[in-house]
Amino acid sequence: MSAKPSLEGHLLWQLHLSSLTEEDCRIGELIINNLSTLGYLETGTEDLAAQLDVDEESVEAVLKVIQNFDPVGVAARTPQECLLVQLDAVGDKDPLLRSLITDHLEDIEQHRYKPLLRKFKIGKDDLKEYLDVITALDPMPGASFGNEIAVYVSPDAYVYKYEDDFVIVLNDDGLPKLQLNPFYMETLEANANKEDSSYLHEKMRAAQWLMKSLQQRQRTLYKVVESIVRFQKDFFEHGPSQLKPLILKDVAADIEMHESTVSRITTSKYVATPHGIFPLKYFFNSALDLDDGTQVGSESVKVAIKKIIDSEDTKKPYSDEKISQMLKDQLDVNIARRTVAKYRSALNIESSSRRKTFF
């Protein structure tokens, strides 16, 4: 599979196929080299002009050419400029639409529609048509290009359901297959001189220590995963909504090892479960009290919050206070509004005012 082209490479290719002069291409290269991953120009044209010892008007002229490259709107300095360039490209000169973009993007983002209806003396249907045009534009023209390398996760362990139990299988694919070289064993047996024999013995001891350390690491990983499965059996049976409170100290005590050992072995490690692939750290979460005196894991509460928000009427989204009350009524979970807000933010879910839809 071929690599996804970078934004910089895509623009430079168009630049050198254009009819710009050699001097203009030099300016264009500097502009392209100063774009963010989203496609915005991060350096002022005055500074760019000073770097190349050219006049600012020349930089502005080349900038306008690049802004009409694919993707249209790239190299803009603000979201407003980016969207207006895209309107210009299709010949849309509607003054009301341009005013909405130039002066009221924040109002649109915050869903403050009523003042716009009053200011422009238009109906809800007309405003919706304008908003449909705006949302069809691309405010981040560089985002679709391959500026970052994708990271693929290979699980360090697999947990399978087998009849009424769970089976743990460690992934050994990434581990080196180490063994002692028979040549050195034969050299030792052949009674090499004392100095060589001492050197070979030292290196063999180091190699054996490394092999034992790798084996010990795998044994420890197995013990930790086994302990997590014991503590979180309901999760492996039913999914994230059944995740229980768990701390490193619990697992450390269970397998009779130090907390720091458990912390190290679970860092950047992943496990494949019947419900997906999760970091081992995912299974450690704080506790929230229930009315019956028992406790529930914070990750389970996050799942419940997301489920509540997914089912809400977007014209009347639930406030954090309302979600707090619903959790108490439905799950007997005692959780403060501030904690709901914290968990909601951790889930990358906006506040109720930002989730509200006008139409």
C-alpha positions in Angstrom: 0.0 0.0 0.0 1.4 3.4 -1.0 2.0 6.0 1.7 -0.5 8.8 2.1 0.9 12.0 0.5 1.9 14.8 2.9 0.2 18.2 2.6 3.6 19.8 1.9 4.5 17.3 -0.8 1.1 17.7 -2.5 1.4 21.5 -2.5 5.0 21.6 -3.7 4.0 19.3 -6.6 1.3 21.8 -7.7 3.6 24.7 -7.2 6.3 23.4 -9.5 3.7 22.5 -12.1 2.3 26.1 -12.1 3.3 28.9 -14.4 4.9 30.9 -11.5 8.3 32.4 -12.0 11.4 31.0 -10.3 11.3 33.8 -7.8 7.6 33.2 -7.1 8.3 29.5 -6.6 10.9 30.4 -4.0 8.3 32.5 -2.2 5.8 29.7 -2.5 8.2 27.1 -1.1 8.7 29.3 2.0 4.9 29.7 2.4 4.3 26.0 2.2 7.1 25.2 4.7 5.3 27.5 7.2 1.9 25.8 7.1 0.4 23.9 10.1 -0.8 20.3 9.9 -4.3 21.8 9.4 -3.2 23.8 6.4 -3.0 27.3 8.0 -0.2 29.8 7.4 1.5 30.3 10.8 3.9 33.1 9.9 2.9 36.6 8.8 3.5 37.7 5.3 5.7 40.6 6.5 8.1 38.1 8.3 8.2 35.9 5.2 9.0 38.8 3.0 11.8 39.8 5.3 13.3 36.3 5.3 13.5 36.4 1.5 14.3 40.1 1.1 11.3 40.7 -1.1 8.3 43.0 -0.8 5.2 41.9 1.1 3.0 42.4 -2.0 4.9 39.7 -3.8 4.3 37.3 -0.9 0.6 38.2 -0.8 0.3 37.6 -4.6 1.9 34.1 -4.4 -0.2 33.3 -1.3 -3.4 33.9 -3.2 -2.3 31.5 -5.9 -1.5 28.8 -3.3 -4.8 29.3 -1.5 -6.5 28.1 -4.7 -4.4 25.0 -5.0 -6.0 21.7 -3.9 -7.3 21.7 -1.2 -8.9 25.1 -1.8 -8.5 27.4 1.2 -5.1 26.0 2.3 -2.6 28.6 3.5 -5.3 30.8 4.9 -4.5 32.8 8.0 -7.9 32.5 9.7 -10.9 30.2 9.5 -12.9 33.1 8.0 -10.3 33.6 5.2 -10.2 29.9 4.6 -14.0 29.7 4.1 -14.2 32.9 2.0 -11.6 31.6 -0.4 -13.7 28.5 -0.9 -16.8 30.6 -1.6 -14.8 32.7 -4.1 -13.7 29.5 -5.8 -17.3 28.6 -6.6 -18.3 32.2 -7.3 -20.7 32.6 -4.4 -20.9 36.4 -3.6 -24.0 36.4 -1.4 -23.3 39.3 1.1 -25.4 37.8 3.9 -23.5 34.5 3.7 -20.2 36.3 3.6 -21.2 38.4 6.6 -22.1 35.2 8.6 -18.6 33.9 7.9 -16.7 37.1 8.5 -18.5 38.4 11.6 -20.5 35.5 13.1 -18.6 32.3 13.1 -18.3 32.3 16.9 -22.1 32.8 17.1 -22.7 29.9 14.8 -20.2 27.7 16.7 -22.0 28.6 20.0 -25.4 28.0 18.4 -26.5 31.6 19.1 -29.0 31.7 16.3 -31.8 34.0 17.6 -29.6 37.2 17.5 -28.8 36.3 13.9 -32.4 35.9 12.9 -33.1 39.4 14.4 -30.1 41.1 12.8 -30.6 39.7 9.3 -34.4 39.7 9.4 -34.6 36.2 8.1 -36.6 33.0 9.0 -35.3 29.8 10.6 -35.5 28.0 7.2 -33.4 30.6 5.5 -30.8 30.6 8.2 -30.7 26.8 8.0 -29.9 27.0 4.3 -27.0 29.4 5.0 -25.7 27.1 7.7 -25.9 24.1 5.4 -23.6 25.9 2.9 -21.2 26.9 5.7 -21.0 23.4 7.2 -20.3 22.0 3.7 -17.1 24.0 3.5 -13.8 22.7 5.0 -12.3 24.8 7.8 -9.3 22.4 8.1 -8.1 21.8 4.5 -4.9 20.1 5.6 -6.4 17.6 8.0 -7.0 14.9 5.5 -3.3 14.6 4.5 -0.8 12.2 5.9 1.1 14.4 8.3 1.3 11.8 11.1 2.3 8.1 11.1 -0.5 5.8 12.2 0.4 3.7 15.2 -1.0 0.1 15.2 -1.4 -1.7 18.4 -0.5 -5.4 18.7 -1.9 -6.9 21.9 0.6 -8.2 24.4 -2.0 -10.8 25.6 -5.3 -12.3 24.5 -8.1 -13.3 26.8 -10.6 -15.8 25.3 -13.9 -17.2 26.8 -13.8 -21.0 26.9 -16.9 -22.6 28.3 -17.3 -21.1 31.8 -13.7 -19.8 32.2 -11.3 -17.5 30.5 -8.0 -18.5 28.8 -5.0 -16.2 28.7 -2.5 -16.5 25.8 0.5 -14.2 25.7 1.7 -12.8 22.4 5.3 -13.9 21.9 5.6 -12.6 18.3 7.6 -9.5 19.3 10.0 -11.3 21.6 13.4 -12.3 20.2 14.1 -16.1 20.1 17.3 -16.3 22.1 19.6 -19.2 22.6 23.3 -19.8 23.4 25.5 -20.2 20.3 26.7 -23.9 20.3 30.1 -22.6 19.0 30.9 -20.9 22.3 29.8 -23.9 24.3 32.1 -26.1 22.3 35.0 -23.6 22.7 34.5 -23.8 26.5 34.5 -27.5 26.4 37.7 -27.5 24.3 39.6 -26.0 27.3 40.4 -22.6 25.9 43.1 -20.6 27.6 42.2 -19.1 31.0 41.7 -15.5 29.7 39.4 -16.6 26.9 37.5 -19.0 29.1 36.9 -16.3 31.7 35.7 -13.9 29.0 33.3 -16.5 27.5 32.0 -17.4 30.9 31.2 -13.8 31.7 29.4 -13.3 28.4 27.5 -16.5 28.8 26.3 -15.5 32.3 25.1 -12.2 30.8 23.2 -13.9 28.0 21.6 -16.4 30.4 20.6 -13.5 32.7 19.0 -11.7 29.7 17.1 -14.9 28.7 15.9 -15.5 32.2 14.8 -11.8 32.5 12.7 -12.1 29.4 11.1 -15.2 30.6 10.4 -13.7 34.0 8.9 -10.6 32.3 6.4 -12.9 30.5 5.6 -14.8 33.6 4.9 -11.5 35.5 2.8 -10.2 32.6 0.8 -13.5 32.7 0.2 -13.2 36.5 -0.9 -9.6 36.2 -3.4 -10.3 33.4 -4.6 -13.4 35.3 -5.2 -11.2 38.4 -7.0 -8.5 36.3 -9.3 -11.2 34.9 -10.1 -12.4 38.4 -10.9 -8.9 39.6 -12.7 -7.8 36.5 -14.5 -11.0 35.5 -17.8 -9.1 35.1 -16.1 -6.9 32.5 -14.9 -9.9 30.5 -18.3 -11.4 30.7 -20.5 -8.4 30.0 -18.3 -5.4 28.8 -17.2 -2.0 30.0 -20.4 -1.2 31.9 -19.4 -3.8 34.5 -15.9 -2.5 35.2 -15.2 -2.6 38.9 -13.0 -0.3 41.0 -9.4 -1.5 41.0 -6.0 -0.1 42.0 -2.5 -1.3 41.4 -2.2 -2.2 45.1 -5.0 -4.7 44.8 -3.2 -6.6 41.9 0.2 -6.3 43.6 -1.2 -7.9 46.8 -2.9 -10.6 44.8 0.2 -11.7 43.0 2.6 -10.9 45.9 4.7 -8.3 44.0 5.5 -4.7 44.5 3.2 -2.0 43.1 6.0 -0.5 41.0 6.4 -3.9 39.3 2.7 -4.0 38.4 2.9 -0.4 37.2 5.9 -1.1 34.9 4.5 -4.3 33.4 1.1 -2.6 32.6 2.6 0.5 31.0 2.1 0.6 27.2 0.7 -2.9 27.2 -2.6 -4.0 25.6 -4.9 -6.9 26.0 -7.4 -8.3 23.4 -10.7 -9.1 25.1 -14.1 -10.4 23.9 -15.1 -6.7 23.9 -12.2 -5.2 22.1 -8.5 -4.2 22.6 -7.8 -2.2 25.8 -4.7 -0.8 27.5 -4.0 -2.8 30.7 -4.1 0.6 32.6 -7.8 0.8 31.5 -8.7 -1.8 34.1 -7.5 0.3 37.0 -10.1 2.9 37.9 -11.3 4.8 41.0 -14.4 4.0 43.0 -17.8 5.8 43.3 -20.2 5.0 46.1 -23.6 3.4 45.6 -26.6 4.0 47.8 -26.5 0.4 49.0 -23.0 0.9 50.4 -21.2 -0.9 47.5 -19.0 0.8 44.9 -18.8 1.1 41.1 -15.8 1.8 38.9 -15.4 5.3 37.4 -15.0 3.8 33.9 -18.4 2.2 34.2 -19.9 5.5 35.1 -18.3 7.1 32.0 -20.0 4.4 29.9 -23.3 5.2 31.6 -22.9 9.0 31.0 -22.1 8.4 27.3 -25.2 6.2 27.0 -27.4 8.9 28.6 -26.1 11.6 26.3 -26.4 9.4 23.2 -30.1 9.0 23.9 -30.9 12.6 24.7 -33.1 15.0 22.6 -30.4 17.2 21.0 -32.9 20.2 21.1 -33.1 19.7 24.9 -29.8 18.2 26.0 -29.3 17.1 29.6 -27.3 19.4 31.9 -24.6 17.9 34.0 -26.9 18.4 37.0 -29.6 16.4 35.3 -27.2 13.6 34.3 -26.0 13.5 37.9 -29.7 13.0 39.1 -30.4 10.4 36.4 -27.3 8.4 37.5 -28.6 8.4 41.0 -32.2 7.5 40.0 -31.2 4.8 37.5 -28.0 3.3 39.0 -28.0 4.5 42.6 -24.7 6.2 41.8 -23.8 9.2 44.0 -21.9 11.6 41.8 -21.5 15.4 41.9 -22.2 17.7 39.0 -18.6 18.6 38.9 -17.6 15.0 38.5 -20.0 14.5 35.7 -18.5 17.5 33.9 -15.0 16.0 34.5 -16.0 12.6 33.1 -17.8 14.2 30.2 -14.7 16.2 29.3 -12.6 13.1 29.5 -15.0 11.5 26.9 -14.5 14.6 24.6 -18.2 15.4 24.9 -19.2 19.1 24.9 -21.4 20.8 27.4 -25.2 20.9 27.0 -25.1 24.4 25.5 -22.7 23.2 22.8 -24.6 20.0 22.1 -27.9 21.8 21.7 -29.3 21.9 18.1 -31.5 24.8 17.0 -33.3 23.0 14.1 
